Amino acid sequence: MYLTTVRTIKNIGFVSTRFHGNDGVSLETKKWDDVLIELGYNTFYYSGLSDWNAERSMVVPEAFFGDPKVRSLHAEIFDAKTRRRGLTADVGEIKGLLKKTLYDFVNKFSIDLLIVENAFAIPMHIPLGVALAELIAETEMPAIAHNHDFAWERQRFSSGCAEDYIARAFPPRLHSIYHVVINSEARHQLAFRCGISSIMIPNVWDFDAKPVEKDEYNADFRHAFGLRDDDVIFLQPTRIVARKGIEHAIELVARFNKTAFGKGRGKLLVSHPVLDEGDEYFRRICDYAAFMEVNLVVRPDLLESQRQLNSTGRKMYSLWDAYVHSDFVTYPSTYEGFGNAFLEAVYYRKPILVNRYAIYAQDIEPLGFQTSTIDGYITDAAVQDVVRVLSNDEERHRRAEINFAIGQKFLSYEVLRRRLPFIFMNFGMVS
């Protein structure tokens, strides 16, 4: 199925709609990038929005799914039942621009292998996916499709007039593409729906790295966010989209605050303000938090992907500062491709509440993690377990150490160190 000619590989090009901020795809790409650099490869980046190394990046605004023209096309493609004649031409115009710049990227950095980050999986940017598929078909460029979530996993992609585009590029069936998925269910579905074989590489974390700790920089974190020293901070480390189930976190905090241990001290801090799917759900959780009398803290003006000063000189805190100062992590998602935030909480040794979404139950829970769990709704038992772990330092420490050891064994960078060279060998490539 894959190329058999021996090739030398040195320069690797990552391609995505964005390498920016704290979204899951960017975070996971950075981990692959870390390991590939460690293994001696040169890495470069093509995207529509980036805060990565500018000297190694090519940024084309039209490659970002949030570009106004792209967003308008996307809305029309998935809202309309039939395609107007000019829509195909509009898609083709952007596709042509992107394909030219992709060729420029490959030539400028002498790319030997492309790693396509989710742009072949979820059709957020149809012109980019089609442009990539055409470039790879025309050049037989070796490529890894790193697929985080597919079109069939999102209801909003089940209607519209994009059937032929999805068949061509989401995902494409080309002999020089090696597909990687992040969970076992995606592997099964990719084979069943598309006849495409793949390898599973779960999301990972660098458990050997030194974590951010309480220090002089973040000493005033609580004060900056309007939180008291005796508040119990529940951290929801996700974007504000409906599948994250943030209303469950709000209910948990509301019920916790009515317990003898809680006594109204619980506050919910949401880390990611990005509204990729509109602001209707954001308004819903704000209304629900007010109804449940829960203090909901959303401060995009204070949180960034890393510590920095903003344009006015104001101090910005990182996501990791939020983990350091939180007491408990809520992860009540109804669906996740794997679970970056879960690994982050394990790494920072925080107790966690998890809604047993399918991939967690299938791929993560069997490893033996110790968490508070729910099955679709908050229960008295779950609230009592949260109180137990927060009120008992010994139990909190026990769970944290068990979880960290499991993560280090099964979901560390060592997984990438073993499996990425294996993929290159399947391409007939040598470093």
Sequence and secondary structure as in RCSB ss.txt:
>XXXX:A:sequence
MYLTTVRTIKNIGFVSTRFHGNDGVSLETKKWDDVLIELGYNTFYYSGLSDWNAERSMVVPEAFFGDPKVRSLHA
EIFDAKTRRRGLTADVGEIKGLLKKTLYDFVNKFSIDLLIVENAFAIPMHIPLGVALAELIAETEMPAIAHNHDF
AWERQRFSSGCAEDYIARAFPPRLHSIYHVVINSEARHQLAFRCGISSIMIPNVWDFDAKPVEKDEYNADFRHAF
GLRDDDVIFLQPTRIVARKGIEHAIELVARFNKTAFGKGRGKLLVSHPVLDEGDEYFRRICDYAAFMEVNLVVRP
DLLESQRQLNSTGRKMYSLWDAYVHSDFVTYPSTYEGFGNAFLEAVYYRKPILVNRYAIYAQDIEPLGFQTSTID
GYITDAAVQDVVRVLSNDEERHRRAEINFAIGQKFLSYEVLRRRLPFIFMNFGMVS
>XXXX:A:secstr
    S EE  EEEEE S B TT HHHHHHHHHHHHHHHTT EEEEEESSB S GGGEEE GGGSTTSHHHHHHHH
HHHH SS  HHHHHHHHHHHHHHHHHHHHHHHHTT SEEEEESTTTS S HHHHHHHHHHHHHH   EEEEES  
GGG GGGSSSS HHHHHHHSS   TTEEEEESSHHHHHHHHHHH    EE    B TTS    S TTTTTHHHHT
T  TT EEEEE S S GGG HHHHHHHHHHHTTSTTTTT EEEEE     TT SHHHHHHHHHHHHTT EEEE T
TTEESS EE TTS EEEEHHHHHHH SEEEE  S  SS HHHHHHHHTT  EEEE  HHIIIIIGGGT   EEES
SS  HHHHHHHHHHHS HHHHHHHHHHHHHHHHHHSBHHHHHHHHHHHHHHTTEE 
